[in-house]
């Protein structure tokens, strides 16, 4: 005999019976810094990818990672290629200067931006992010 679950608690992650609200992501001016580190060849961005999303875009910045939604499925490296193109465009650099250092077969990735400093990458991603929130990018 299985225990019955309370339907109100089953609808939420927290189990407190309250519906979670979807909130607009916070601008990266407070949390983008923790997701970028320095490497000998440039700056490295920690990314958590959500493939098969409706649109390719930054989702939010949290816990030292940039969450990115990618519209294409993770088949034959298509999502990785789309991620590299999206991040190169967001940072305003050539796609050849962006490569995935680790995580090619998982959702958590470390992406290298060759020749960029941490400060330069932070500023470029901040501008791209804020531009997408305004609808101007």
C-alpha positions in Angstrom: 0.0 0.0 0.0 1.5 3.3 -1.1 1.2 6.5 0.9 -1.0 9.2 -0.6 0.6 12.4 -1.6 -0.9 15.8 -0.9 -1.7 17.3 -4.3 -1.0 20.8 -3.1 2.5 19.8 -2.1 3.1 17.8 -5.2 2.7 21.0 -7.4 5.7 22.8 -5.9 9.4 22.0 -5.5 9.5 23.3 -1.9 6.6 21.3 -0.8 5.1 24.2 1.1 2.0 24.4 -1.0 2.7 27.8 -2.5 3.1 28.3 -6.2 6.5 29.4 -7.3 6.6 32.7 -9.3 8.7 33.1 -12.4 10.9 36.2 -11.9 12.9 38.2 -14.3 16.6 37.4 -13.9 18.8 39.8 -12.0 21.2 41.8 -14.1 24.7 40.4 -14.1 26.3 43.4 -12.4 26.3 41.6 -9.1 26.8 37.9 -10.0 28.6 37.8 -13.4 31.9 38.3 -11.7 31.9 34.9 -9.9 31.3 33.0 -13.2 34.4 34.3 -14.9 37.9 33.2 -14.1 41.4 33.9 -15.5 43.4 31.4 -17.6 46.8 31.8 -19.3 45.1 32.1 -22.8 42.3 34.4 -21.7 39.1 34.4 -19.6 37.0 31.4 -18.8 33.2 31.5 -18.3 31.4 28.8 -16.3 28.2 27.9 -18.1 25.2 25.7 -17.4 23.4 24.9 -20.7 19.7 24.1 -21.1 19.3 22.6 -24.6 16.0 22.4 -26.6 14.9 25.7 -25.2 12.5 27.9 -27.1 15.1 30.5 -27.8 18.9 30.9 -27.5 19.6 33.5 -24.8 21.1 34.1 -21.4 18.7 32.8 -18.8 20.2 34.1 -15.5 23.3 34.3 -13.5 23.5 32.4 -10.3 25.9 30.5 -8.0 29.0 31.4 -10.0 27.6 30.2 -13.3 25.9 31.7 -16.4 22.8 29.8 -17.3 22.3 29.8 -21.1 19.3 28.5 -23.0 20.1 26.9 -26.4 17.3 26.3 -28.9 18.9 23.3 -30.7 19.0 19.8 -29.3 22.3 18.3 -28.1 22.7 16.0 -31.1 26.1 15.6 -32.8 27.5 18.6 -31.1 24.9 21.0 -32.5 24.1 22.5 -29.1 27.9 23.1 -28.4 28.3 24.8 -31.8 25.2 27.0 -31.1 26.6 27.9 -27.6 30.0 28.9 -29.0 28.3 31.0 -31.7 26.0 32.7 -29.2 28.7 33.4 -26.7 31.1 34.7 -29.4 28.4 37.1 -30.6 27.5 38.2 -27.1 31.2 39.0 -26.3 31.8 40.6 -29.7 34.6 38.3 -30.7 35.2 35.8 -33.6 33.9 32.3 -33.1 37.4 31.0 -33.5 38.5 32.7 -30.3 35.8 30.9 -28.2 36.1 27.2 -27.4 34.8 24.8 -24.8 37.5 23.7 -22.4 35.6 21.1 -20.5 32.1 19.7 -20.4 31.5 19.0 -24.1 29.2 16.1 -23.3 27.5 17.6 -20.2 25.4 20.6 -19.3 28.1 22.2 -17.2 30.8 23.7 -19.3 33.9 25.9 -19.0 34.3 28.2 -22.1 37.5 29.9 -23.0 37.5 33.4 -24.6 41.1 33.6 -26.0 42.8 37.0 -25.7 40.2 38.6 -23.4 40.8 39.7 -19.8 38.3 38.9 -17.1 37.3 42.6 -17.0 36.8 42.9 -20.7 34.7 39.7 -20.9 32.6 40.8 -17.9 31.9 44.2 -19.5 31.0 42.8 -22.9 28.7 40.1 -21.4 27.1 42.8 -19.1 26.4 45.0 -22.1 25.0 42.1 -24.2 22.8 41.0 -21.2 21.4 44.4 -20.5 20.8 45.0 -24.2 18.8 41.8 -24.4 16.7 42.9 -21.4 16.0 46.2 -23.1 15.2 44.5 -26.3 17.8 46.5 -28.2 20.2 43.6 -28.8 
